[in-house]
């Protein structure tokens, strides 16, 4: 725990750290999903959460994304989970 009462995972993290957390949640068998997440952050379709997400929140968002094939619709749904203000 940090002095603020939050965990390290909940502190603001750079995109590389967020992608490392996501990589742990996406099985290697779903590499196309992970590649789509990386690409979407690269082109600006996905944005990091404006407020930190807990591991549980992130895991639920990724699990929902993994249920479908990577597509503009599934990326948009993930984008809304990561940043509800994104308007994706």
C-alpha positions as MATLAB code, in Angstrom:
seq = 'XXXXXXXXXXXXXXXXXXXXXXXXXXXXXXXXXXXXXXXXXXXXXXXXXXXXXXXXXXXXXXXXXXXXXXXXXXXXXXXXXXXXXXXX';
ca = [
       0.000    0.000    0.000;
       1.085    3.533   -0.706;
       0.722    6.423    1.738;
      -2.465    7.449   -0.061;
      -4.014    4.088    0.816;
      -3.898    2.980   -2.811;
      -1.904    0.105   -4.239;
       0.885    0.538   -6.747;
      -1.404   -0.877   -9.465;
      -3.850    1.945   -8.834;
      -1.307    4.737   -9.234;
      -0.997    6.508  -12.564;
       1.123    4.339  -14.820;
       2.673    5.059  -18.196;
       1.230    3.258  -21.201;
       4.073    0.735  -21.184;
       3.160   -0.282  -17.640;
      -0.524   -0.557  -18.558;
       0.387   -2.751  -21.539;
       2.536   -4.932  -19.272;
      -0.455   -5.413  -16.971;
      -2.659   -6.238  -19.967;
      -0.057   -8.670  -21.354;
      -0.329  -10.663  -18.113;
      -4.101  -10.938  -18.610;
      -4.109  -11.968  -22.279;
      -3.117  -15.596  -22.868;
      -0.496  -16.182  -25.568;
      -3.158  -18.082  -27.497;
      -4.978  -14.749  -27.880;
      -2.023  -12.803  -29.256;
      -4.196  -11.292  -31.989;
      -6.226   -9.639  -29.234;
      -3.109   -8.270  -27.559;
      -1.733   -7.054  -30.894;
      -5.018   -5.250  -31.566;
      -4.863   -3.576  -28.156;
      -1.301   -2.373  -28.805;
      -2.242   -1.148  -32.296;
      -5.324    0.634  -30.962;
      -3.303    2.498  -28.349;
      -0.779    3.378  -31.059;
      -3.345    4.938  -33.380;
      -5.293    6.587  -30.566;
      -8.419    4.428  -30.740;
      -7.771    3.371  -27.137;
      -6.684    5.745  -24.418;
      -5.336    4.894  -20.987;
      -7.914    5.195  -18.223;
      -8.222    8.767  -16.901;
      -8.292    7.318  -13.404;
      -6.351    4.208  -12.382;
      -8.064    0.852  -12.687;
      -7.660   -1.903  -10.153;
      -6.364   -5.256  -11.341;
      -9.892   -6.642  -10.985;
     -11.452   -3.901  -13.104;
      -8.800   -4.323  -15.781;
      -9.168   -8.121  -15.725;
     -12.943   -7.858  -16.216;
     -12.515   -5.438  -19.131;
      -9.942   -7.685  -20.817;
     -12.010  -10.845  -20.217;
     -14.970   -9.180  -21.918;
     -12.741   -8.147  -24.856;
     -11.403  -11.701  -25.229;
     -14.924  -13.123  -25.674;
     -15.133  -11.682  -29.190;
     -12.864  -11.543  -32.198;
     -10.834   -8.323  -32.357;
     -12.881   -5.806  -34.325;
     -13.684   -2.127  -34.299;
     -16.757   -2.933  -32.184;
     -14.853   -4.999  -29.609;
     -12.114   -2.351  -29.419;
     -14.765    0.340  -28.934;
     -16.332   -1.692  -26.105;
     -12.924   -2.068  -24.467;
     -12.312    1.644  -24.951;
     -15.532    2.479  -23.117;
     -14.478    0.208  -20.252;
     -11.036    1.822  -20.018;
     -12.283    5.382  -20.438;
     -16.050    5.902  -20.160;
     -15.592    9.524  -21.273;
     -13.882    8.517  -24.533;
     -17.011    8.526  -26.677;
     -15.617    5.609  -28.712;
];
